Amino acid sequence: MRILLVGAGGVGTAITRIAARRAFFDHMVVADYDLPRAKAAVAALDERAGRFTPVRVDAADRAAVTALLREHRCDVLLNATDPRFVLPLFDAALAAGADYLDMAMSMSRPHPERPYQEVGVKLGDEQFARAPQWAASGRLALVGMGVEPGLADVFARYAADELFDEIDEIGIRDGANLTVDGYGFAPSFSIWTTIEECLNPPVIYEKDRGWYTTEPFSEPEVFDFPEGIGPVECVNVEHEEVLLVPRWVDAGRVTFKYGLGEEFIGTLKTLHALGVDSTKPVPVRGAGGGTVQVAPRDVVAAVLPDPAALGERMRGKTCAGTWVKGVKDGRAREVYLYHVVDNQWSMREYGSQAVVWQTAVNPVVALELLADGVWKGAGVLGPEAFEPRPFLDLLVEYGSPWGMREQ
């Protein structure tokens, strides 16, 4: 297998460090708009760098990405950029006759009149609209294969296959007790993506109603996370699992709730109130007296610390998991399937902070299953479309065990 990795930020760099220890692929091209960043990701691999080549590419340039895939004879494009670049990379892979894998799906657009009651364009809609072309080509687009979405979806399929006869509700629950020394506000993941998913109308699925939306940060609940993290208040957030799980798993209700904390929610609300969450460029006076077009959200991202560089200052653990409620053998059952990463461990073992490492390990596991022919498919498919047990077993082999708690 020959892989084109697009994006050498925190998650992309963690991907190279995880993949470098595995033998399933022949070569990985590490591409980024910032060539020095791609070179740094490869150079950090030291004696393992021989199977990696750093290059520059503009992820928004479909033709350039298509040409790069062909030039390096890549079998698959692994997208580690933010959601703005999903569609050009997705289309480039199909044009080049390559498979495709991402960790975040094509962007949503709220309903123009009733954004907090009805869905508009949902996350991933534009990718699923192209499913016939992918199926006809015989190529696979495995979408939403990070941790959330990704591993959380594998957990949902595993619960349906092995733990329940009927499922009343599936709820993705994400929480952490991470702190960052020296910063009052320092998101552990891309602030660009965080703003997008937290301030858009959250989507909920109910079998009898379909998909619908609510106000941001709705339905707060306190969820008790395992391995010492403890109780964290979680709220509804827009996320791909709610759009993916019902396509393959029969469940009465599906939600995603994120443990943000009152201070974090307050900061996001302030950014929204000031309008600096916007992605629409505005004219700003430049140093030379003229004006330049700048997207306010890009300014927010530029002034905050790089999440990938926070590892040495971070303390604590992050937990991603899937809570499932239903019936097994005629009796009520409730479980929480989860994956915890301790930042001290991920920094010591890989030099990557916990949140980006937890995101990065899952696409690498999926690629190994595809390379070995354990997972097969064509078209646009989510993680739920594949047998979950091989994935969970291989994740353990990677030195990253998962757990299950009876509620």
Secondary structure, DSSP 8 states (H G I E B T S, - for coil): -EEEEE--SHHHHHHHHHHTT--S-SEEEEEESSHHHHHHHHHTTGGGGGGEEEEE--TT-HHHHHHHHHHTT-SEEEE-S-GGGHHHHHHHHHHHT-EEEESS----B--SS-TTTS--B-TTHHHHTTHHHHHHHT-EEE-S-BTTTBHHHHHHHHIIIII-SEEEEEEEEEEE--EETT-SS--SS-HHHHHHHHHS--EEEETTTEEEE--TT-S-EEEEETTTTEEEEEEE---THHHHHHHHS--SEEEEEE---HHHHHHHHHHHHHTTT--S-EEEE-TTSSEEEE-HHHHHHHHS--GGG-GGGEESEEEEEEEEEEEETTEEEEEEEEEEEEHHHHHHHHS--HHHHHHHHHHHHHHHHHHTTSS---EEE-GGGS-HHHHHHHHHHTT---EEEE-
